[in-house]
C-alpha cells in the first residue's frame, strides 16, 4: 500500500497556506515519467522529449496574470535556447483552453500540456494543490539523460519564478 505524502503549508496563495500532495523529485535524481494531454487531446509522455534538455513549467492556470507573464517570458527565452531544448508548460487547464491561449498570446516556443485527466504529472512531481485542485508554480530543468538539474518550487503561488536561474540551468545542461 502506497502512503500519500501531504505537505501542509508547502506553498501559499496570497499568504494563505496550502497543501501539496506528493513528493518532489530531488536534484540529481531521474525525473519521474508522466503522461499528460496535448492540445490535440493525444497523450504526451515525458519520454517524447528524450535526448533534449527539458524545462518544465508547472503553473496553476494560463488564464491568470502571473502565469500569462511567466509563459510569455519563457516563450521569448526559449527562442534563444535552440532546438535541443524543449520548454513544457503543464497546468490543469483543458487542452482547448491551452490552445486558445497560445494562439491569442502568440506562444509558439513552449509546448502546453494538460494534466486535467489523470493528474499523472501532479502526482509524480508532488505539485498538486489539494485545496484548489490546481498545480503549484514550479520550474524544473532536466538534462538530456532526464536527470533533474534544477528545481524551484515558488512558495508563494502568486509570484513569478527566478527566470535567470532557470535559463542558466538550461544552458548549463546543454
PAMIVO-386772 format. One record per residue: residue in one letter; x, y, z of N, C-alpha, C in turn. Coordinates in steps of 0.02 Angstrom, whole numbers, plus 32768, in hexadecimal, padded with zeros to 4 digits. Layout:
N
residu->a | n.u->X | n.v->Y | n.w->Z | ca.u->X | ca.v->Y | ca.w->Z | c.u->X | c.v->Y | c.w->Z
...
//
This chain:
174
residu->x | n.u->802A | n.v->7FC5 | n.w->8000 | ca.u->8000 | ca.v->8000 | ca.w->8000 | c.u->802C | c.v->803E | c.w->8000
residu->x | n.u->801D | n.v->806D | n.w->7FD3 | ca.u->8044 | ca.v->80A9 | ca.w->7FCD | c.u->802A | c.v->80DF | c.w->7FFD
residu->x | n.u->8058 | n.v->80FE | n.w->8020 | ca.u->8045 | ca.v->8135 | ca.w->804C | c.u->8047 | c.v->8176 | c.w->8024
residu->x | n.u->8012 | n.v->819C | n.w->8027 | ca.u->800F | ca.v->81DC | ca.w->8004 | c.u->802B | c.v->8211 | c.w->8033
residu->x | n.u->805D | n.v->8234 | n.w->801A | ca.u->807D | ca.v->8269 | ca.w->8041 | c.u->8057 | c.v->82AA | c.w->8036
residu->x | n.u->8046 | n.v->82CB | n.w->806C | ca.u->8029 | ca.v->830E | ca.w->8069 | c.u->8057 | c.v->833E | c.w->808D
residu->x | n.u->8067 | n.v->8375 | n.w->806C | ca.u->8094 | ca.v->83A7 | ca.w->8089 | c.u->806C | c.v->83E7 | c.w->8097
residu->x | n.u->8052 | n.v->83EB | n.w->80D4 | ca.u->802B | ca.v->8426 | ca.w->80E8 | c.u->8056 | c.v->8464 | c.w->80EB
residu->x | n.u->803C | n.v->849B | n.w->80D0 | ca.u->8060 | ca.v->84DA | ca.w->80D2 | c.u->809D | c.v->84DD | c.w->80A5
residu->x | n.u->80A3 | n.v->84AE | n.w->8076 | ca.u->80DD | ca.v->84AD | ca.w->8048 | c.u->80DE | c.v->84EA | c.w->801B
residu->x | n.u->80A3 | n.v->8503 | n.w->800A | ca.u->809D | ca.v->8540 | ca.w->7FE2 | c.u->8065 | c.v->856A | c.w->8000
residu->x | n.u->8064 | n.v->85A9 | n.w->7FEB | ca.u->802D | ca.v->85D5 | ca.w->7FFF | c.u->800F | c.v->85F4 | c.w->7FC1
residu->x | n.u->7FD1 | n.v->8609 | n.w->7FC7 | ca.u->7FB1 | ca.v->8630 | ca.w->7F93 | c.u->7F96 | c.v->866F | c.w->7FB4
residu->x | n.u->7FB6 | n.v->86A7 | n.w->7FA2 | ca.u->7FA7 | ca.v->86E8 | ca.w->7FC0 | c.u->7FAB | c.v->86E3 | c.w->800C
residu->x | n.u->7FDF | n.v->86BF | n.w->8023 | ca.u->7FED | ca.v->86BA | ca.w->806A | c.u->7FC9 | c.v->8681 | c.w->808E
residu->x | n.u->7F99 | n.v->8662 | n.w->806E | ca.u->7F74 | ca.v->862B | ca.w->808D | c.u->7F96 | c.v->85E8 | c.w->8080
residu->x | n.u->7FA7 | n.v->85C2 | n.w->80B5 | ca.u->7FCA | ca.v->8583 | ca.w->80AB | c.u->7FA0 | c.v->854E | c.w->8087
residu->x | n.u->7FC2 | n.v->8529 | n.w->805C | ca.u->7FA1 | ca.v->84F4 | ca.w->8035 | c.u->7FC8 | c.v->84B3 | c.w->803C
residu->x | n.u->7FA8 | n.v->847C | n.w->802B | ca.u->7FC5 | ca.v->843A | ca.w->8031 | c.u->7FD7 | c.v->841E | c.w->7FED
residu->x | n.u->8015 | n.v->8406 | n.w->7FE6 | ca.u->8029 | ca.v->83E4 | ca.w->7FA9 | c.u->8026 | c.v->8399 | c.w->7FB6
residu->x | n.u->800D | n.v->8374 | n.w->7F84 | ca.u->8007 | ca.v->832C | ca.w->7F89 | c.u->8040 | c.v->830D | c.w->7F60
residu->x | n.u->8065 | n.v->82E0 | n.w->7F7F | ca.u->809B | ca.v->82BD | ca.w->7F5E | c.u->80DE | c.v->82DB | c.w->7F71
residu->x | n.u->8112 | n.v->82BD | n.w->7F56 | ca.u->8156 | ca.v->82D0 | ca.w->7F66 | c.u->817A | c.v->82E5 | c.w->7F26
residu->x | n.u->81A0 | n.v->831A | n.w->7F2A | ca.u->81C4 | ca.v->8333 | ca.w->7EF0 | c.u->8204 | c.v->830B | c.w->7EE4
residu->x | n.u->8216 | n.v->8302 | n.w->7EA5 | ca.u->8257 | ca.v->82E2 | ca.w->7E96 | c.u->8290 | c.v->8311 | c.w->7EAA
residu->x | n.u->82C7 | n.v->82F4 | n.w->7EC0 | ca.u->8300 | ca.v->831B | ca.w->7ED5 | c.u->8331 | c.v->8327 | c.w->7E9B
residu->x | n.u->8357 | n.v->835D | n.w->7EA0 | ca.u->838C | ca.v->836A | ca.w->7E70 | c.u->83BD | c.v->8330 | c.w->7E73
residu->x | n.u->83D2 | n.v->8319 | n.w->7E38 | ca.u->83FF | ca.v->82E1 | ca.w->7E34 | c.u->83DD | c.v->829E | c.w->7E2A
residu->x | n.u->839B | n.v->829D | n.w->7E31 | ca.u->8375 | ca.v->825F | ca.w->7E28 | c.u->8352 | c.v->825F | c.w->7DE4
residu->x | n.u->8343 | n.v->8224 | n.w->7DCC | ca.u->831F | ca.v->821C | ca.w->7D8D | c.u->82D9 | c.v->823A | c.w->7D94
residu->x | n.u->82C5 | n.v->8260 | n.w->7D62 | ca.u->8282 | ca.v->827E | ca.w->7D63 | c.u->824D | c.v->8247 | c.w->7D59
residu->x | n.u->8218 | n.v->8249 | n.w->7D81 | ca.u->81E3 | ca.v->8217 | ca.w->7D79 | c.u->81BF | c.v->821E | c.w->7D35
residu->x | n.u->81AB | n.v->81E6 | n.w->7D1A | ca.u->8185 | ca.v->81E9 | ca.w->7CDB | c.u->813E | c.v->8201 | c.w->7CEB
residu->x | n.u->811D | n.v->821B | n.w->7CB8 | ca.u->80D7 | ca.v->822F | ca.w->7CBF | c.u->80B9 | c.v->8230 | c.w->7C7A
residu->x | n.u->8077 | n.v->822E | n.w->7C78 | ca.u->8052 | ca.v->8235 | ca.w->7C39 | c.u->801F | c.v->826D | c.w->7C43
residu->x | n.u->8021 | n.v->829D | n.w->7C17 | ca.u->7FF1 | ca.v->82D5 | ca.w->7C18 | c.u->7FCC | c.v->82D5 | c.w->7BD6
residu->x | n.u->7FA1 | n.v->8307 | n.w->7BCD | ca.u->7F78 | ca.v->830B | ca.w->7B91 | c.u->7F8D | c.v->8347 | c.w->7B67
residu->x | n.u->7F9C | n.v->833A | n.w->7B27 | ca.u->7FAF | ca.v->836F | ca.w->7AF9 | c.u->7F72 | c.v->8397 | c.w->7AE3
residu->x | n.u->7F7F | n.v->83CD | n.w->7AC1 | ca.u->7F49 | ca.v->83F9 | ca.w->7AAA | c.u->7F19 | c.v->83D6 | c.w->7A7A
residu->x | n.u->7F31 | n.v->83A0 | n.w->7A59 | ca.u->7F07 | ca.v->837A | ca.w->7A2B | c.u->7EE6 | c.v->833E | c.w->7A4D
residu->x | n.u->7EE9 | n.v->833C | n.w->7A91 | ca.u->7ECD | ca.v->8307 | ca.w->7ABB | c.u->7EF4 | c.v->82C6 | c.w->7AB9
residu->x | n.u->7F2E | n.v->82C6 | n.w->7A99 | ca.u->7F57 | ca.v->828A | ca.w->7A98 | c.u->7F80 | c.v->8285 | c.w->7AD9
residu->x | n.u->7F90 | n.v->8247 | n.w->7AEF | ca.u->7FBB | ca.v->823F | ca.w->7B29 | c.u->8002 | c.v->8252 | c.w->7B17
residu->x | n.u->8023 | n.v->8276 | n.w->7B43 | ca.u->8069 | ca.v->828A | ca.w->7B39 | c.u->8090 | c.v->8275 | c.w->7B77
residu->x | n.u->80C3 | n.v->824B | n.w->7B6B | ca.u->80ED | ca.v->8234 | ca.w->7BA1 | c.u->812D | c.v->825C | c.w->7BA5
residu->x | n.u->8149 | n.v->8261 | n.w->7BE0 | ca.u->8189 | ca.v->8283 | ca.w->7BE8 | c.u->81BD | c.v->8265 | c.w->7BBA
residu->x | n.u->81BA | n.v->8223 | n.w->7BAF | ca.u->81EB | ca.v->8201 | ca.w->7B85 | c.u->81EC | c.v->821B | c.w->7B3D
residu->x | n.u->81B8 | n.v->823F | n.w->7B28 | ca.u->81B6 | ca.v->825C | ca.w->7AE4 | c.u->81ED | c.v->8290 | c.w->7ADC
residu->x | n.u->820A | n.v->82A7 | n.w->7B13 | ca.u->823D | ca.v->82DB | ca.w->7B11 | c.u->8282 | c.v->82C0 | c.w->7B24
residu->x | n.u->8289 | n.v->827D | n.w->7B24 | ca.u->82CA | ca.v->825E | ca.w->7B33 | c.u->8301 | c.v->827A | c.w->7B07
residu->x | n.u->833B | n.v->8284 | n.w->7B24 | ca.u->8374 | ca.v->829D | ca.w->7AFE | c.u->8378 | c.v->82E9 | c.w->7AFB
residu->x | n.u->8346 | n.v->830A | n.w->7B15 | ca.u->8345 | ca.v->8354 | ca.w->7B17 | c.u->834A | c.v->836C | c.w->7B5E
residu->x | n.u->8361 | n.v->83A9 | n.w->7B66 | ca.u->835B | ca.v->83CB | ca.w->7BA6 | c.u->8312 | c.v->83E0 | c.w->7BAB
residu->x | n.u->82F3 | n.v->83D3 | n.w->7BE4 | ca.u->82AC | ca.v->83E3 | ca.w->7BEC | c.u->82A2 | c.v->8413 | c.w->7C26
residu->x | n.u->8281 | n.v->844A | n.w->7C18 | ca.u->826E | ca.v->847A | ca.w->7C4C | c.u->8224 | c.v->846E | c.w->7C57
residu->x | n.u->8212 | n.v->845B | n.w->7C95 | ca.u->81CC | ca.v->844E | ca.w->7CA6 | c.u->81B3 | c.v->8488 | c.w->7CD0
residu->x | n.u->817D | n.v->84A7 | n.w->7CB9 | ca.u->815C | ca.v->84DD | ca.w->7CDD | c.u->8119 | c.v->84C2 | c.w->7CF6
residu->x | n.u->8110 | n.v->84C2 | n.w->7D36 | ca.u->80D1 | ca.v->84AE | ca.w->7D55 | c.u->80AE | c.v->84EE | c.w->7D6B
residu->x | n.u->8071 | n.v->84F8 | n.w->7D53 | ca.u->804C | ca.v->8536 | ca.w->7D63 | c.u->8003 | c.v->8526 | c.w->7D75
residu->x | n.u->7FE4 | n.v->8551 | n.w->7D9E | ca.u->7F9D | ca.v->8545 | ca.w->7DB0 | c.u->7F6E | c.v->854B | c.w->7D74
residu->x | n.u->7F72 | n.v->8581 | n.w->7D4D | ca.u->7F46 | ca.v->858A | ca.w->7D13 | c.u->7F63 | c.v->85BF | c.w->7CE5
residu->x | n.u->7F63 | n.v->85B0 | n.w->7CA4 | ca.u->7F7C | ca.v->85E0 | ca.w->7C73 | c.u->7F54 | c.v->8620 | c.w->7C72
residu->x | n.u->7F15 | n.v->861C | n.w->7C89 | ca.u->7EE8 | ca.v->8656 | ca.w->7C88 | c.u->7EED | c.v->8682 | c.w->7CC6
residu->x | n.u->7F28 | n.v->8684 | n.w->7CE4 | ca.u->7F33 | ca.v->86B1 | ca.w->7D1D | c.u->7F6D | c.v->86DE | c.w->7D0C
residu->x | n.u->7F6F | n.v->871B | n.w->7D27 | ca.u->7FA3 | ca.v->874B | ca.w->7D14 | c.u->7FEB | c.v->8732 | c.w->7D1F
residu->x | n.u->7FFA | n.v->8712 | n.w->7D57 | ca.u->803E | ca.v->86FC | ca.w->7D65 | c.u->8052 | c.v->86C4 | c.w->7D35
residu->x | n.u->8026 | n.v->8695 | n.w->7D2A | ca.u->8034 | ca.v->865E | ca.w->7CFC | c.u->803D | c.v->8678 | c.w->7CB5
residu->x | n.u->8012 | n.v->86A6 | n.w->7CA1 | ca.u->8017 | ca.v->86C5 | ca.w->7C5F | c.u->805B | c.v->86E5 | c.w->7C56
residu->x | n.u->8071 | n.v->870C | n.w->7C86 | ca.u->80B2 | ca.v->872D | ca.w->7C84 | c.u->80EA | c.v->86F9 | c.w->7C81
residu->x | n.u->80E6 | n.v->86C6 | n.w->7CAB | ca.u->811A | ca.v->8693 | ca.w->7CAE | c.u->8122 | c.v->866E | c.w->7C6C
residu->x | n.u->80EB | n.v->8658 | n.w->7C4F | ca.u->80EF | ca.v->8630 | ca.w->7C12 | c.u->8106 | c.v->865B | c.w->7BD8
residu->x | n.u->80EF | n.v->8699 | n.w->7BD4 | ca.u->8107 | ca.v->86C6 | ca.w->7B9F | c.u->8152 | c.v->86D1 | c.w->7BA6
residu->x | n.u->816B | n.v->86D9 | n.w->7BE3 | ca.u->81B3 | ca.v->86E4 | ca.w->7BEE | c.u->81DB | c.v->86A6 | c.w->7BD9
residu->x | n.u->81C4 | n.v->866B | n.w->7BEE | ca.u->81E8 | ca.v->862E | ca.w->7BDA | c.u->81E2 | c.v->8622 | c.w->7B8F
residu->x | n.u->81AC | n.v->8636 | n.w->7B70 | ca.u->81A6 | ca.v->8630 | ca.w->7B27 | c.u->81DC | c.v->8659 | c.w->7B05
residu->x | n.u->81E8 | n.v->8696 | n.w->7B1E | ca.u->821D | ca.v->86C0 | ca.w->7B03 | c.u->8262 | c.v->86A1 | c.w->7B0E
residu->x | n.u->826D | n.v->868A | n.w->7B4B | ca.u->82AE | ca.v->866D | ca.w->7B5D | c.u->82BB | c.v->862D | c.w->7B35
residu->x | n.u->8287 | n.v->8606 | n.w->7B29 | ca.u->828F | ca.v->85C6 | ca.w->7B05 | c.u->82A8 | c.v->85D1 | c.w->7ABE
residu->x | n.u->8295 | n.v->8608 | n.w->7AA0 | ca.u->82AA | ca.v->8615 | ca.w->7A5B | c.u->82F6 | c.v->861A | c.w->7A56
residu->x | n.u->8318 | n.v->862C | n.w->7A8C | ca.u->8360 | ca.v->8632 | ca.w->7A8B | c.u->8385 | c.v->85F5 | c.w->7AA5
residu->x | n.u->8360 | n.v->85C1 | n.w->7AB9 | ca.u->8381 | ca.v->8586 | ca.w->7AD5 | c.u->838F | c.v->8550 | c.w->7AA1
residu->x | n.u->8370 | n.v->8553 | n.w->7A68 | ca.u->837E | ca.v->8523 | ca.w->7A32 | c.u->8351 | c.v->84E6 | c.w->7A34
residu->x | n.u->8359 | n.v->84BC | n.w->7A02 | ca.u->832E | ca.v->8482 | ca.w->79F8 | c.u->833C | c.v->8448 | c.w->7A28
residu->x | n.u->8373 | n.v->844C | n.w->7A4D | ca.u->8383 | ca.v->8417 | ca.w->7A7D | c.u->8363 | c.v->8421 | c.w->7AC1
residu->x | n.u->833A | n.v->8456 | n.w->7AC7 | ca.u->8316 | ca.v->8464 | ca.w->7B05 | c.u->82CC | c.v->8466 | c.w->7AF6
residu->x | n.u->82A6 | n.v->8441 | n.w->7B1E | ca.u->825D | ca.v->8443 | ca.w->7B1A | c.u->8242 | c.v->8462 | c.w->7B5A
residu->x | n.u->8215 | n.v->8493 | n.w->7B52 | ca.u->81F6 | ca.v->84B3 | ca.w->7B8C | c.u->81AD | c.v->849B | c.w->7B8E
residu->x | n.u->819B | n.v->847A | n.w->7BC5 | ca.u->8158 | ca.v->845F | ca.w->7BCE | c.u->8135 | c.v->8485 | c.w->7C06
residu->x | n.u->80F7 | n.v->8497 | n.w->7BFA | ca.u->80CE | ca.v->84B6 | ca.w->7C2E | c.u->8096 | c.v->8487 | c.w->7C3D
residu->x | n.u->8090 | n.v->8475 | n.w->7C7D | ca.u->805A | ca.v->844A | ca.w->7C93 | c.u->802B | c.v->846F | c.w->7CC1
residu->x | n.u->7FEA | n.v->8465 | n.w->7CB6 | ca.u->7FB7 | ca.v->8482 | ca.w->7CE1 | c.u->7F7B | c.v->8454 | c.w->7CE0
residu->x | n.u->7F49 | n.v->8464 | n.w->7D08 | ca.u->7F0B | ca.v->843D | ca.w->7D08 | c.u->7ED9 | c.v->845A | c.w->7CD6
residu->x | n.u->7EEC | n.v->848F | n.w->7CB3 | ca.u->7EC0 | ca.v->84AB | ca.w->7C80 | c.u->7EB0 | c.v->8475 | c.w->7C4C
residu->x | n.u->7E74 | n.v->8477 | n.w->7C31 | ca.u->7E62 | ca.v->8449 | ca.w->7BFC | c.u->7E8C | c.v->8457 | c.w->7BBD
residu->x | n.u->7E9B | n.v->8423 | n.w->7B96 | ca.u->7EC3 | ca.v->842D | ca.w->7B5A | c.u->7EA7 | c.v->8462 | c.w->7B2B
residu->x | n.u->7E65 | n.v->8467 | n.w->7B26 | ca.u->7E45 | ca.v->8498 | ca.w->7AFA | c.u->7E56 | c.v->84DF | c.w->7B11
residu->x | n.u->7E54 | n.v->84E9 | n.w->7B53 | ca.u->7E65 | ca.v->852B | ca.w->7B6F | c.u->7EAF | c.v->853A | c.w->7B65
residu->x | n.u->7ED9 | n.v->8508 | n.w->7B6D | ca.u->7F21 | ca.v->8513 | ca.w->7B61 | c.u->7F2E | c.v->8527 | c.w->7B19
residu->x | n.u->7F0F | n.v->8504 | n.w->7AEA | ca.u->7F19 | ca.v->8514 | ca.w->7AA3 | c.u->7F00 | c.v->855B | c.w->7A94
residu->x | n.u->7EC6 | n.v->856C | n.w->7AAF | ca.u->7EAB | ca.v->85AF | ca.w->7AA4 | c.u->7EDA | c.v->85E4 | c.w->7ABF
residu->x | n.u->7EF2 | n.v->85D9 | n.w->7AFD | ca.u->7F1F | ca.v->8609 | ca.w->7B1D | c.u->7F5F | c.v->8611 | c.w->7AF5
residu->x | n.u->7F7D | n.v->85DA | n.w->7ADF | ca.u->7FBC | ca.v->85DD | ca.w->7AB8 | c.u->7FB1 | c.v->8604 | c.w->7A78
residu->x | n.u->7F79 | n.v->85F8 | n.w->7A57 | ca.u->7F6A | ca.v->861D | ca.w->7A19 | c.u->7F63 | c.v->8667 | c.w->7A25
residu->x | n.u->7F3E | n.v->8679 | n.w->7A59 | ca.u->7F33 | ca.v->86C0 | ca.w->7A69 | c.u->7F73 | c.v->86E2 | c.w->7A80
residu->x | n.u->7F9E | n.v->86BD | n.w->7AA3 | ca.u->7FDC | ca.v->86DA | ca.w->7ABE | c.u->8017 | c.v->86D6 | c.w->7A8D
residu->x | n.u->800E | n.v->86B2 | n.w->7A56 | ca.u->8044 | ca.v->86AA | ca.w->7A26 | c.u->807D | c.v->867F | c.w->7A41
residu->x | n.u->806D | n.v->8651 | n.w->7A6C | ca.u->809F | ca.v->8625 | ca.w->7A8A | c.u->80AB | c.v->85E9 | c.w->7A5C
residu->x | n.u->80E8 | n.v->85E4 | n.w->7A42 | ca.u->80FA | ca.v->85AF | ca.w->7A13 | c.u->8136 | c.v->8586 | c.w->7A29
residu->x | n.u->815B | n.v->859E | n.w->7A5B | ca.u->8199 | ca.v->857C | ca.w->7A6F | c.u->8192 | c.v->8554 | c.w->7AAF
residu->x | n.u->8154 | n.v->8550 | n.w->7AC8 | ca.u->8145 | ca.v->852B | ca.w->7B05 | c.u->810E | c.v->84F8 | c.w->7AF5
residu->x | n.u->8116 | n.v->84BB | n.w->7B0B | ca.u->80E3 | ca.v->8487 | ca.w->7B02 | c.u->80B7 | c.v->8486 | c.w->7B40
residu->x | n.u->8076 | n.v->8491 | n.w->7B37 | ca.u->8049 | ca.v->848E | ca.w->7B70 | c.u->802A | c.v->8448 | c.w->7B74
residu->x | n.u->8029 | n.v->842E | n.w->7BB0 | ca.u->800D | ca.v->83EC | ca.w->7BBD | c.u->7FDC | c.v->83F1 | c.w->7BF8
residu->x | n.u->7FA5 | n.v->83CD | n.w->7BF3 | ca.u->7F73 | ca.v->83CE | ca.w->7C28 | c.u->7F78 | c.v->8390 | c.w->7C54
residu->x | n.u->7F74 | n.v->839B | n.w->7C94 | ca.u->7F76 | ca.v->8364 | ca.w->7CC5 | c.u->7F31 | c.v->8358 | c.w->7CE2
residu->x | n.u->7EFD | n.v->8372 | n.w->7CC1 | ca.u->7EB9 | ca.v->836F | ca.w->7CDC | c.u->7E9E | c.v->8328 | c.w->7CE3
residu->x | n.u->7EB3 | n.v->82FB | n.w->7CB7 | ca.u->7E93 | ca.v->82BA | ca.w->7CB2 | c.u->7EA8 | c.v->8289 | c.w->7CE9
residu->x | n.u->7EE9 | n.v->827B | n.w->7CED | ca.u->7F01 | ca.v->8248 | ca.w->7D1C | c.u->7F2A | c.v->8263 | c.w->7D56
residu->x | n.u->7F3C | n.v->82A3 | n.w->7D52 | ca.u->7F67 | ca.v->82C2 | ca.w->7D85 | c.u->7FAA | c.v->829D | c.w->7D8A
residu->x | n.u->7FBF | n.v->827F | n.w->7D54 | ca.u->7FFC | ca.v->8257 | ca.w->7D52 | c.u->8039 | c.v->8282 | c.w->7D65
residu->x | n.u->803E | n.v->82BD | n.w->7D48 | ca.u->8075 | ca.v->82EA | ca.w->7D57 | c.u->8071 | c.v->8303 | c.w->7D9F
residu->x | n.u->8036 | n.v->8319 | n.w->7DB3 | ca.u->802C | ca.v->8334 | ca.w->7DF7 | c.u->8041 | c.v->8302 | c.w->7E2C
residu->x | n.u->802E | n.v->82C4 | n.w->7E23 | ca.u->803E | ca.v->8291 | ca.w->7E54 | c.u->8089 | c.v->827F | c.w->7E53
residu->x | n.u->80A5 | n.v->8279 | n.w->7E17 | ca.u->80EC | ca.v->8265 | ca.w->7E10 | c.u->811C | c.v->829B | c.w->7E2A
residu->x | n.u->8106 | n.v->82DA | n.w->7E26 | ca.u->8132 | ca.v->8312 | ca.w->7E38 | c.u->811E | c.v->8335 | c.w->7E79
residu->x | n.u->80EA | n.v->831C | n.w->7E9A | ca.u->80D6 | ca.v->8337 | ca.w->7EDB | c.u->80C0 | c.v->8380 | c.w->7ED7
residu->x | n.u->809D | n.v->8392 | n.w->7EA2 | ca.u->808A | ca.v->83D8 | ca.w->7E97 | c.u->803F | c.v->83E3 | c.w->7E97
residu->x | n.u->8018 | n.v->83B2 | n.w->7EAD | ca.u->7FCF | ca.v->83BA | ca.w->7EAF | c.u->7FBA | c.v->83E0 | c.w->7EED
residu->x | n.u->7F99 | n.v->8419 | n.w->7EE4 | ca.u->7F80 | ca.v->8440 | ca.w->7F1C | c.u->7F3C | c.v->8424 | c.w->7F31
residu->x | n.u->7F3B | n.v->8404 | n.w->7F6A | ca.u->7F00 | ca.v->83E1 | ca.w->7F82 | c.u->7EC2 | c.v->840E | c.w->7F86
residu->x | n.u->7ECB | n.v->8449 | n.w->7FA2 | ca.u->7E91 | ca.v->8475 | ca.w->7FAD | c.u->7E75 | c.v->8494 | c.w->7F6D
residu->x | n.u->7E9E | n.v->849A | n.w->7F39 | ca.u->7E88 | ca.v->84BC | ca.w->7EFC | c.u->7E7E | c.v->848D | c.w->7EC0
residu->x | n.u->7E9B | n.v->8451 | n.w->7EC4 | ca.u->7E97 | ca.v->8424 | ca.w->7E8A | c.u->7EBF | c.v->843D | c.w->7E4F
residu->x | n.u->7EF2 | n.v->8465 | n.w->7E5D | ca.u->7F1E | ca.v->8481 | ca.w->7E29 | c.u->7F65 | c.v->846D | c.w->7E36
residu->x | n.u->7F91 | n.v->847D | n.w->7E06 | ca.u->7FD8 | ca.v->8471 | ca.w->7E0F | c.u->7FF8 | c.v->84AD | c.w->7E31
residu->x | n.u->802A | n.v->849F | n.w->7E5A | ca.u->8052 | ca.v->84D4 | ca.w->7E78 | c.u->8082 | c.v->84EF | c.w->7E43
residu->x | n.u->809C | n.v->852B | n.w->7E4F | ca.u->80CC | ca.v->8549 | ca.w->7E20 | c.u->8111 | c.v->852D | c.w->7E30
residu->x | n.u->8130 | n.v->8510 | n.w->7DFE | ca.u->8173 | ca.v->84F4 | ca.w->7E06 | c.u->8196 | c.v->84F3 | c.w->7DC2
residu->x | n.u->81D9 | n.v->84F0 | n.w->7DC5 | ca.u->8202 | ca.v->84EA | ca.w->7D89 | c.u->8234 | c.v->84B2 | c.w->7D96
residu->x | n.u->823A | n.v->8485 | n.w->7D66 | ca.u->826C | ca.v->8450 | ca.w->7D6A | c.u->8293 | c.v->8450 | c.w->7D28
residu->x | n.u->82D3 | n.v->8441 | n.w->7D2C | ca.u->82FC | ca.v->8439 | ca.w->7CF0 | c.u->8319 | c.v->83F3 | c.w->7CF2
residu->x | n.u->830E | n.v->83CE | n.w->7CBC | ca.u->8328 | ca.v->838B | ca.w->7CB4 | c.u->835F | c.v->838B | c.w->7C80
residu->x | n.u->8394 | n.v->8366 | n.w->7C8C | ca.u->83C9 | ca.v->8361 | ca.w->7C5A | c.u->83B4 | c.v->832E | c.w->7C24
residu->x | n.u->83DF | n.v->8323 | n.w->7BF4 | ca.u->83CF | ca.v->82F6 | ca.w->7BBB | c.u->83C2 | c.v->82AE | c.w->7BD2
residu->x | n.u->83DB | n.v->829B | n.w->7C0C | ca.u->83D0 | ca.v->8258 | ca.w->7C27 | c.u->8392 | c.v->8254 | c.w->7C53
residu->x | n.u->836E | n.v->828B | n.w->7C5B | ca.u->8331 | ca.v->828C | ca.w->7C83 | c.u->833D | c.v->8293 | c.w->7CCD
residu->x | n.u->8377 | n.v->82AD | n.w->7CE0 | ca.u->8388 | ca.v->82B7 | ca.w->7D26 | c.u->8377 | c.v->82FF | c.w->7D39
residu->x | n.u->8359 | n.v->8307 | n.w->7D73 | ca.u->8347 | ca.v->834A | ca.w->7D8B | c.u->8388 | c.v->8370 | c.w->7D9B
residu->x | n.u->8392 | n.v->83A8 | n.w->7D79 | ca.u->83CE | ca.v->83D1 | ca.w->7D85 | c.u->83BE | c.v->8410 | c.w->7DAC
residu->x | n.u->837E | n.v->8423 | n.w->7DAC | ca.u->8369 | ca.v->8461 | ca.w->7DCE | c.u->831F | c.v->8459 | c.w->7DDF
residu->x | n.u->830D | n.v->8474 | n.w->7E19 | ca.u->82C5 | ca.v->8478 | ca.w->7E29 | c.u->82B9 | c.v->84B5 | c.w->7E55
residu->x | n.u->8281 | n.v->84D4 | n.w->7E4A | ca.u->826B | ca.v->850A | ca.w->7E75 | c.u->8220 | c.v->8501 | c.w->7E80
residu->x | n.u->820D | n.v->84F9 | n.w->7EBE | ca.u->81C7 | ca.v->84FB | ca.w->7ED1 | c.u->81BC | c.v->8543 | c.w->7EE8
residu->x | n.u->8191 | n.v->8567 | n.w->7EC4 | ca.u->8183 | ca.v->85AC | ca.w->7ED6 | c.u->8153 | c.v->85A9 | c.w->7F11
residu->x | n.u->816C | n.v->85BC | n.w->7F4C | ca.u->8145 | ca.v->85B1 | ca.w->7F89 | c.u->8107 | c.v->85DD | c.w->7F8F
residu->x | n.u->8107 | n.v->8616 | n.w->7F6E | ca.u->80CA | ca.v->863F | ca.w->7F6A | c.u->80B1 | c.v->8639 | c.w->7F23
residu->x | n.u->807A | n.v->8615 | n.w->7F1A | ca.u->8060 | ca.v->8604 | ca.w->7ED8 | c.u->8054 | c.v->8641 | c.w->7EAD
residu->x | n.u->8044 | n.v->867A | n.w->7ECB | ca.u->8035 | ca.v->86B7 | ca.w->7EA6 | c.u->8074 | c.v->86DD | c.w->7E90
residu->x | n.u->80B0 | n.v->86C1 | n.w->7E9C | ca.u->80EE | ca.v->86E1 | ca.w->7E87 | c.u->810D | c.v->86BD | c.w->7E4C
residu->x | n.u->8138 | n.v->86E1 | n.w->7E28 | ca.u->815B | ca.v->86C5 | ca.w->7DEE | c.u->8199 | c.v->869E | c.w->7E04
residu->x | n.u->81AE | n.v->866F | n.w->7DDA | ca.u->81EB | ca.v->8649 | ca.w->7DEA | c.u->822A | c.v->8671 | c.w->7DDC
residu->x | n.u->8263 | n.v->8655 | n.w->7DEC | ca.u->82A4 | ca.v->8673 | ca.w->7DDE | c.u->82B7 | c.v->8661 | c.w->7D96
residu->x | n.u->82A6 | n.v->868C | n.w->7D67 | ca.u->82B2 | ca.v->867E | ca.w->7D21 | c.u->82FC | c.v->8673 | c.w->7D12
residu->x | n.u->8326 | n.v->869F | n.w->7D2A | ca.u->836E | ca.v->869B | ca.w->7D1A | c.u->838C | c.v->8659 | c.w->7D31
residu->x | n.u->837B | n.v->8643 | n.w->7D6D | ca.u->8396 | ca.v->8604 | ca.w->7D87 | c.u->8380 | c.v->85C9 | c.w->7D5C
residu->x | n.u->8342 | n.v->85C9 | n.w->7D47 | ca.u->8328 | ca.v->8592 | ca.w->7D1D | c.u->8349 | c.v->8591 | c.w->7CD9
residu->x | n.u->8350 | n.v->85CB | n.w->7CBA | ca.u->836F | ca.v->85CF | ca.w->7C78 | c.u->83B9 | c.v->85BD | c.w->7C7D
residu->x | n.u->83DB | n.v->85D4 | n.w->7CB2 | ca.u->8421 | ca.v->85C1 | ca.w->7CBB | c.u->8428 | c.v->8576 | c.w->7CC4
residu->x | n.u->83FA | n.v->8557 | n.w->7CE8 | ca.u->83FC | ca.v->850E | ca.w->7CF2 | c.u->83F2 | c.v->84E9 | c.w->7CAF
residu->x | n.u->83C4 | n.v->8503 | n.w->7C87 | ca.u->83B7 | ca.v->84E4 | ca.w->7C45 | c.u->83F6 | c.v->84E9 | c.w->7C19
residu->x | n.u->8415 | n.v->8523 | n.w->7C19 | ca.u->8452 | ca.v->852C | ca.w->7BF1 | c.u->848A | c.v->84FF | c.w->7C0A
residu->x | n.u->8491 | n.v->84F9 | n.w->7C4C | ca.u->84C5 | ca.v->84CE | ca.w->7C69 | c.u->84B9 | c.v->8485 | c.w->7C57
residu->x | n.u->8479 | n.v->8471 | n.w->7C51 | ca.u->8469 | ca.v->842B | ca.w->7C42 | c.u->8477 | c.v->841A | c.w->7BF8
residu->x | n.u->847E | n.v->844D | n.w->7BCF | ca.u->848D | ca.v->8440 | ca.w->7B88 | c.u->84D4 | c.v->8426 | c.w->7B82
//
